[in-house]
Amino acid sequence: MGRLAGKVAIITGAAGGQGAEEARLFAKEGAKVVATDVQVELLQSVVREINEHGGEVIALEHNVAEKSDWKDVVKKTIETFGRVDILVNNAGILGNRTAFDDDSWRKVIDVNVLGNAVGMNCVVPEMEKNGGGSIINICSTAALSPASGYITYTASKGAVRSLSRAAAAEFAKHKIRVNTIFPGYTVTPMLEAANSLSDETVINKIIEKIPLGRMGKPSDIAYAALFLASDESSYMTGAEILIDGGQLTRA
């Protein structure tokens, strides 16, 4: 308990999966949390649950692809909690399997890449006032080994990887750390939408690819994010943490 005491975190994509688990864990460890998502009802349900268990969390509707939304989120965070110490860019979309569908391409890039970039630019001035901060970008193993059939998603996550490394170098002078997590197969609503996880045959085919013999849980990612958000990782920036059960050892 208390690993994030006194800190304020913005977590995007917090209505379910990894983002919701990060919000729960960060609040449990003492952070005040601003949880954001476009899925407002689901988000509010998560936030009510956390607050009922003693957390201090607010829910904000937020389209990460919109700069105006980012400005509002940061403004409301400062008005409510007085500062921003941590940003977890968790929100992301998979898109469809049509490789060169213009509308799909733009939407995936806007959410997955532009959303991260604008978010960082909006929080950095506030983090500078505090003398530093921690930004955690949730990437994907797709940035390291292409996700079959999802060219746009793979390209977007490759961009997130490069963006994160460049930001780490750029913001270090302000004592703002930027690190990246690369989840493999993790049981989230997005993975469930892309794969028939109710089908035991599908599950077994996925698990065959993973040396540790199971898919990841949202908590596996959340605990890595907690470490990167805390002062325990104060000498880490530009780091890339792979959480895939050993999947890429077989790639």
N, C-alpha and C positions, 0 to 999 in steps of 0.2 A: 504493500500500500504506500502511496505517496511519492511514487517515482516522478510524477509530473505536478506535484504540489506547487501552486502559485502560477502555473502556466495556463495560457489560453490557446486553444486549438480550433482551427477551422478544418472540418472534414467534409469533403464533397462526396456525393454518391452514397449518402449515409442511410438511405431508406431500406437497405437490405444487404446481404452478403458481407463482403469484407468491410465496407464502410460502416455498416451498423455495428459490426463486432469491434471495430476500432473505436467507435464512439463509446460503446459500453466499457471497453477496457481503459480508455483514456480517462473517462469519468471516474471509474473505480480507483484509478491511480492518482486522483486528485486534480486533474485538469478541469477547467471550465471549457465547455465544448459548444461550438456553433456547428450544428449538423445541417447540411444542405442537400437538396435533391429536387428534381422536378416532380417526383412522385410524392405529393404532399401528404396524402392520407397515410400512406405507409410510413413516411418519415415521422409524422406526428405520433403514430403508434409506438415507434421505436423510442422516441424522446420521452413520451409519457412513462414508458417502462423504466427507462434509466432514472428519471427523476423520482419515481416511486421507490427506487432502491437507493436513494440518497445522493444521486448525481446532481450536477448543475449544468443543464444543457438546454439550449434553445433550438428551435427548428426554423429554417428559412427556406422558402421556395427559391430555387436557383438554377438557371440554365447556364452552365459553365461556358457555353459558346458565346454568351452575350457580355460584352464589357460593362454595360450599364448594370447588369445583375451583380457582377463582381464588385463594382464600386459600392453598390447598396449593401452587399454582404459585409464588406470590410467596414463600412460606416456604421452599420448596426452592431457589429462586433465591438468596435471601439466605444460606442454609446452604452452598450450593455456591460462589457467587462473591462474596458479601459485600455486594452492592449491586444497584440497578436504575437504569440511566440512560436506557433507551430502551424504549418499548413500541410495537410495530406491531400494531394491531388489524386483522389481515388476514382472519381467519376469517369466512366468510359462506356463506349458502345462497340458492339461487334460489327454492325453493318450486315450486308447480305453477301451472297456468293457471286454476285455479278461484278466482275472485276473492274469494268470501266463504265459503270453506271454513274453519270455525272452527279446526280443528286445525292446518291449514297456516298460517293467519294467525298463530296464537300462536307456532308454531315459528319462523317467519321473523322475527317481531319479537323473540322471545327471543334468538335467535342474533345477528341483525344489529344490533339496537339495544341491548337489555339487555346483551348480551355486551360491547359497547364501553363502556357506562356503568359496569358493575361493574368491568371491567378497569381503567379509569382511576381509579376510586375506590380500588381496591386498591393500585395502584402509587404514587399520589400521596404518601402518607405516607413511603414509602421514598425517593422522589425529593427530597422536602423535606429529608431528612437529608443529601443530597448537595449541596444548594444549587441544585437545578434538575434538569431533564431534558427529554426530547423524546418526545412522543406523536404517533404518525402513524396516522390513521384512514383505512383504504382504503374509499372510497365508490364511486361509479359515475356514469357519465354519465346513468344512469336518474334520478338526483336532479335533473338539469337538463332532461332531455327524456325523457318516459315510455317505459319499455321495453314495447313492444307485447305485450299479453297477460299481463303480469306486474304486476298492480296491487299486490299485497302487497309484492313486492320493491321496486317503485318507491317505495311509501310508506315502507318501511323505510330506504331510502337517503336519502330526503328528511329523515327524522328524524335520521339519522347526520350529515347536513350541519348541521342546526340544533344538534344536540348538540355537535358539534365547535366551532362558533363560540362557543357559550355557555361551554364548558369552557375555551377559549382565554382568554376574558375573566376567568373565575373563577380560573384557576390561574396567571395571569401574575404575581400578587403573590409567588408562590413560585418564580419564574423557571422555571416549567414551561411549555414551548411545546406547543401543540396545532395541528397542521396536517393538511390533508386532501388526499388524492390521488383524482382522478376518472378511472379508466381507462375507455376505450372498449372496442371489440371487441379482446380480448386472448386469445390461444390458451392456454386453461387447461382443466383437466378439467371445470369447471363450464360453460364455453362449449361444449365438445364435447358435453356431456350435453344441452344445450338446442338445439343445432343439429347437423345431420348434416355435420360438417366433412370427412368422407370423400367427400362428394358435391361434385364440382367446381362444379356449378351453384349450390349453396348458397353455396360460398365466393365465387364470382364476384359473386353478388348482394350479399353483405356488402361486398366490396371496392369495388363501385360506389359505396357510400355514403361512402367514405373518400378524401379528396383526395390523401393521400400514397400511396395505391395498395397498401396492405398492412394486414394486421391487426397488432396489437401483439404483442410478445413479453414474457414475464415479466420479462426483463432490463430492458425499457423502464421498467417500474414500479419494479423493484428499485433502479435507479440514482437515480430521484427520491427514493425512500425513504432511500437512503444520504445524499443531500444534506441532507434534512430531519433525519436522525438526527445528522449531524455538526455540529461547531461552525461550519462554513461558513455555516449558516443561523441563526446565533445571534440575529439581529434579526427573525426571522420567527415570527409566531404568528397564528393565525386565517386563514392563507393557504390558498388552494384552487388546486391544480395540476391542470390538465386535460391528460390524455395520451390523445388520441383520434385522432391522425393528421389532425386537421381536420374530423372527422365533424360536429361541431355547427355548423360554418360553413354546412352545408347543411340544418340542421334548420329 
